[in-house]
Amino acid sequence: MAMTNHSAAADKRPTTPLRNLFAASAGNAVEWFDWTIFGLFSTIFATQYFPDDEPILAYLYTASTFALAFLFRPLGGIVIGRLADRRGRKPALLLSICLMCGGSLVIGLTPTFDTIGWAAPLLLLLARVAQGISTGGEVGNSYAYLYEIAPSDRKGRYASVAYISTGSATLAASLLGYWITTSFDADAVSAWGWRVPFILGAVFGLVVLWLRTSMDESPEYADSVADTEPVARPLWTTVRDHPRSVLQIIGMVSMTTVVYYTLTNALKIYATIDQNEGGAVGASESDTFLALSIGMFVFVLLQYPFGALADRIGRRNLLLACAIVFTVITVPLSTLLTSDKLNLVVVFGVGLGLFAMATSIAPAVLSDLLPPNLRGVGIGAWCNLAVALFGGTAPLVITTLTAAGHPEYFFWYITAVCTLGVLALFTMSDERREPLPALAREPRGQLNG
């Protein structure tokens, strides 16, 4: 396959305007704050949106809604990614933030099942579909934007900003959950406290929308993509011209997403379902929120150091090391999941701290694999397909296995997926020794000349 380092001019840029970096990362933070609070608060509002006579069924229905929203992420990746590859990263990022904050507002204001019956879960589902499309578009395009504004020797550092913002958002959501569950009694939290994060998320989204209206277009997109003929069938082109990259994206993301959503969503749900309601751990909501908050603090703290390390030893190499570590430690670490607060802190702290090796550079690794005029669609579609299959289903799988009396099977499942991730990463070249993929089409001037 023809290869060329098409971004040489862009790589000479020493810096990027701070407002661009801030607008991209702040938007990413709000997207993930809104996306994360659904999973974190689902055990609280499940019986508000679904019949409360059988709580475990309400939890399963809510976990199914969580999983179903992920099925729309590939659609968002294709539609919004296509917009990004044709019109630029900026308009695509504006659209994604509008869908996300709109979905949060609907969730925060929708009446309960007791008030409007089955219209409540229907509105919940529609809001989550909008958020699924939004997140599907945000992932590929925010990753591409951060990658494209970064100098060639700092792409790991710039990529780490994605999960600094994502981790900070999850940390904020977890701390907010800890404050709500410790400041108000259970009845108040169940009645209205859980709505506060969703409404705040909608408000934050409006602020980010304003910030993004003033951000610049990605210089690499403007330099190398804007004046080229659009690819007629971009998704098919990724399969035809870059089949190895597509398989590597799916294999790598399957591993990273199942671990990430387990640590940030599924384990919180698993740990807090009461044993009298079919749970296996029965930890308190506040203890689990606190342990997750500590883990997310460690996670955020390590993003930039790991990104800088990847710029020295290679992004693929650091990600491979992380995959091997989680293949080995997942099952042993799961044995510490009890209602004891210290054990919870150890599980979340160690798990999220080590997993920062992967998230710090995953956006750059994904962007390395495809040319800039296919990144929006390619990362958006194939990354989100893997996320939908493995990340979105994590809470549902662990809740189902717990209800069946076999939660330990879930941790062996994670180990198996991590093993596949190791195999996928072994096939990936060290990006320091490989030129970037060439554009899928030539500039118009050459076509017409």
N, C-alpha and C positions, 0 to 999 in steps of 0.2 A: 504494500500500500504506500502511496506517495506520502512523504512526510516533509515538513518544513517548519522552521521556527518562525512563524508568521508574526509573532508579537515582539520582535526584537526592538522596534522603535518604542513600543509601549513600555518595555522593560527598563528603558533608560530613564524613565520618569523617577526622580528621587523621592517624591512624596505625592500624596493625594490630598485635596482639600479636606480639612477635618469635618466640615459639614456633611460631605458625602459619606464618609465613614460612619458618622454619627447617625445620619438619617437611615442608612441601610441597617445598622446594628440595632437602632432603637425600634425600627419597624419589625425586625426579626424578633426582638424581645417581646413586643406586644403580641405578635402572632403566637408565640409559644406560651406566653402567659395565658392568653385566652384558650389555647388548645389544651394546656396542662390542667387548668382548674377543673375542667370537666371530669378528668380521671380522679383527681385528688378529692373532689367533693362528691363523687358519685355515690359513695356509701351513705352520704347524708341526705341527698335529695332524691335517691332512687324511689323511696316510698312516697314522695310528693308527686312524682310524675306517673307512677304506676300503682295499681292496687296494693294496699299495705297489709293485707291479711296473711300473705306469705312472703316475708322479707327476702328470703333467698331467691325467690323468683323475680322479685323486683330488682335485686342486684344483677341477676343474669340478663334481664331485659335491658338494663342500663348498660351493662358490659357489651351486649349485642349492638346497642345503638352506638357505643364508642367504636366498636369494630366496623360497623357498617359505614361510618363516616370515612374510614380509611379507604374503603373501596372507591370512593369518589376522588381520592387524591391523585391517582393516575390520570383521571379525566382533567383535573385542574392542571396537572403537569403538562398535558398535551395542549389544552386550549390556551392557557396563560403562557406556557412555554413557547408556543407558536407565535403568540403576540410579541413576546420578548425577542425572538429571533428575527421577526419581520420588522417590528417597529421600535425595538429598543428595550433595555431592562427597566427603565424608569416607568413607562406607562403600565408595564406588567406588574411592577411592585406597588403602584398606586391602586390598581384593581384588586390585588390580593388583600391589601389592608382594609379596603372597604367591605369586602365580603366577610372578613373575620370579625370586625367590630360590629357589623350588623347582626351576625349570628349570635354573638355574646349578648347583645341588647335583647334579642328575642328570648333567649334562655333566661336572662335575668328578670324579665317582666311577665313571662307566661304564667297564667294561673295554674293551680294544682289540679290533679286528677279529681279530687273531691269537688272541685268547683266547675270544671268544664268537661269532665269525663275523658274519653279517648282523644279528644282534640288536644289535650295537653301533651301526650307522647308524640302525637303527629307533628305538632309545632316544634317539639324538641328535635325530632328526626330531621325536619326541614332545615332547622338552624344548623344542625351538625353536618348536613350535606353541604350547605354553603361554606362552612368552615373547612370541610374536607377539600373542596375545590380550591379554597383560598390557600390552605397550607400546601397543597400539591403544587400550586403556582409559585408560592414563596420560596420553597426549598431550592429548586433548581436555579431560580433567578437571583436570589440573594447570594447563593454560593458562587454563581458565575460572576456577579457584580464584584464581590470582594476579591475574587481571584484575578479579575481583569484589571482592577485598579492597583494591584500590588506589584512592586518591583520583583524581578525574577529571583533575587536572592532572599526575598522576605515573604514568599507566598505562604509558608507555614505559619509565620507570625500573623499575617493578615487573615488567614483562614481561621485561626484560633478565635478571632473576634466573633465569628458566627456563634460559637458555643459559649463564649464568655457572655454574650447577650442572651442566648438560650438558657444557659445555666442560671444566670442572674434572674431571669424571668421565672424559672421554676423555683428558685430560692425564694423570690418575693411571694410567689403563690403559696409556697409551703409555710413561710413565716406568717402570712396573712391567715392561713388556715389555723396555725398554732394560736395566734392571737384571738381569733374568733371562737375557737373551741375552748379556750381557757378563760375568756372574758365574759362569756354568756352561758347560760344554762342550756341543757340539751334541747329543751322545747323551743327556746328562742333561735338557736342555731338551725333547727329543723324547719321552723316557721318562716324565717326571713334571713338569717345570718348567711346562709349559703349563697344567697342572691347577690350579696355585696361584691364579691370578686368579679362576677360577670358584668355588672353595671360599671365597675371601675375599668374593666378591660375595654368596654365600649368607649368610655371617655378617653382613655389613653390612646385608643385607635384614632380618634379624631385629631389628637395632637400630632401623632405620627403622620397622618395624612397631610397635615399642613407642612410638616418638615420635609416630606418627600416631594412636595410640589416644587421646592427650590433646589433639589439635588441635581447634579449634572449627570448626563448620560455617561455610561462606561466608556472611557477613552479607547479601549481596545475594540469595543463594538463599533464606535464611531470611525475608527481608523481602518478596520479590516472587514467589517460586515455591512455597514450601512449602505455602501454603494455597490453591493454585489447583488446578483440576481437571486431572489429567494428560492430556496429548495422546494420543488413542487411537492414531494412526499417525504418530509423530513424524518418521520418515524421509521418508514421503510428504509430510508437511506442509512440510518444508524445500524439497522440489521444487515443490510447488504454490504456496506463498506466497513463497518466496525463491529462485526459479530463477536469477536473476542472481547472487545471493550464492554459490549452489552452484557455478556455473561459474567464478566468481572464485576460490573456494577451490581448486578443482581446478587451474586455470591457474597460480595463484600457487605452490601447494605443489609442483606438478610441477617448477617451476624451482628452488625452494629445496632440495627434497629431492635432486634429481639432483646438484646442486653439493655439498651437504653430504656425502652418502654417497660421492661421488667423492673429496673431500678427506680424509675421515676413515677411509675403508675401502678403496675401490677402488684408489686410487693407491698405497697401502701394499702391497697384493697385487700390483699391476702392477709396481711397482719392485723387488720382492724375489724374484720367480720367476726362478730361475737361467736364464741364456741357453742352457745345455746341456739344459734341460728345456722349452725353447720360449718362454722369456721374452724381453723386448725390452730390458730395462735391466740387470738383474743386480746391483742394489745389495745391500749387506749388510743383514741384518735389523737390526743395531744402529744403523747409520747412518740407516736409514729411520725407526726408532723415535725416534731423537734429533731428526731433522728435523721429524717430526710433533709431538713434544713441544714444540719451540720454537714451531712454528706455533700449537699449541693454547694456549700461554701468551699469545701475542699476541692470539689470538681471545678468550680470557677477559678479558684486560686491557681490551679495547675495547668489551665489551658495555655496560657502564653509561654510558660517555660517549656512545655512539651512541643508547642509550635516552633519555638526557637531551636530546640534540639533536633526536630525533624529537618530544619533547614541545613543542619550540619551532617546528619547521618542518613538522610533520605526519608521521605514521607512514607513510602511503601514499607520500608524496613521497620519503622516505629509502629505502623498499623499491624504489621504481621506479628510483632512481639506482643502486642495487646491481644490479638486473637489467640495466640498460643497460651497466654496467661489465663484467659477466661475459660479456655477448654479444660485447663487443669483445676482451677479453683472453684468453679461454680457450685458443684455438689458439696464439697467440704464447707464452703461459706454458708450454704443454705441450712446447714445443721445448727447454726447459731441463731436462726430465726425463732425467737421465743418472745414472750410478753415482757421480758426483762429489758429495761430501758438501755442499759449499757450494751447488751448484745445487739439491740437494734442499731445503736450508734456505730458499732463496729461493722455490721453488715453494710449499712448505707455509706459509711465513711470510706471503708476499704474498697467496696465495689465501685463507687463513683469516682474515687481518687484514681484508681488504676484505669478506669475506663476513659478518663480524660486523655490518655495516650491516643485513643482512636478518634474521639470527637474533635480534638484540637486541629487535626489535619484532614479529616474526612472530606470537607468541602473542596480542598485543593486536590486531593487524590481523585475525586470524581471529575473535577474540571480538567485534570491532566489527560483524561481518557478520550475526550471528544473535542472536535474543532469548535471555535466560538459560535459559528452559525448553526450548530446542532446542539449546543449545550442546554439551551432553554428547554427544548422538547426532549432531548435524549436523557438528561439527568431527571427532568420533571417526570417523564413517563416511567423509565425503568427503575429509577430510585424509588418512586412512590409505589410502583407495583410490589416491590420487595417489602416496603414499609407496610402496605396494606395486608399482605399475606402473613407477615411475621410480627410486626410491631403492633398493629391495630388489634390483632387477635390475642395478644399476650394476656390482658386482663380476663378475657372470656375463657381462654384455655385454663389459666390457673384457677379461676373460680369454678369452672366445670369439674376439673380434676379434684379440687378440694371438696366439692359437694359429693363427688363419687367416693371420697375417702382415700384418694391416692395423690396428694399434692406433690410428693417426692418425684413423681414421673415428670413433672414440669421442668425440674432442674436438670434431669437427664436430657430432656428435649432441648434445652438451651445448649448443653454441652455438644449435642449432635450438630446443631446449627453452627456453633462456633468452629467445629471441626471442618464443616464445609467452607466456612469463611477462610480458614487457614489454607485449604487447598486452592481456593480462588486467588488468594494473595500470592501464593507461591508461583502462579502463572503470570503475575504482573511484573513488568520490567521496572527497574530502578529508574525513576524519572530523571535523575541527574545524568544519565547516560543515553537517554532517548529523546530525540526531538519531538516537538508537539505535532499532533495530527494536522494535516493540511485542511484548508477550507473545503467544504463539500462542493462549492462551485467557484468558478473563476470570476474576477471583477468584470463588470459590464464592458469596460473599455477593451479588454482582451477578447470578450465574446464578439464584440461588434467590429473589432479591428481586423 
